Amino acid sequence: MFSALKAKFQHRHMKRRAAIIAVMGLSLGGLAYAAAPEHCGGGPGMRHGNPEQMHKMMQSRLDKALQEVGASDAQKAQLKPLAEQAFKEMKTQREAMHEDRDELRKALSQTTVDAAQLETLRAAKIKAMDESSRKLTAILAEASKILTPEQRLKLVEKMDRRGRKHG
């Protein structure tokens, strides 16, 4: 009887050890995948597509949204350059993210991690994100002047429906 309990305990202990190793392996694999340059670069798909694919998708969504709210040709002509400006800002922000990730990778690969350097990287990232957010907010404010209140309301309702659909 004692040997049966001992075998059962060892079996349970081995299962636990295997589960821990599997979780650690998956975690490390996920981190490696997330840190790989190819992951955030030019893979297919909307989420990780290349900038050209994202640009085409943004143009298509903008055209569809403007059509749905009944924007005139003049309004569309005014909004397109603003959308291009916003896309360039988002592209710049995305490129900066890649550079920040490389800097973080370098900092974490040192024998001794410098907490002050990590804090400097964090503060610089927050500052860059804030500046980009200011630019995008200014573009959005300018775009809001082009649409009528009714068109903006339709756009907000469309955003709400989309949010509920994906939320």
Secondary structure, 3 states (H helix, E strand, C coil): CHHHHHHHHHHHHHHHHHHHHHHHHHHHHHHHHHHCHHHHCCCCCCCCCCHHHHHHHHHHHHHHHHHHCCCCHHHHHHHHHHHHHHHHHHHHHHHHHHHHHHHHHHHHCCCCCCHHHHHHHHHHHHHHHHHHHHHHHHHHHHHHHHCCHHHHHHHHHHHHHHHHHHC
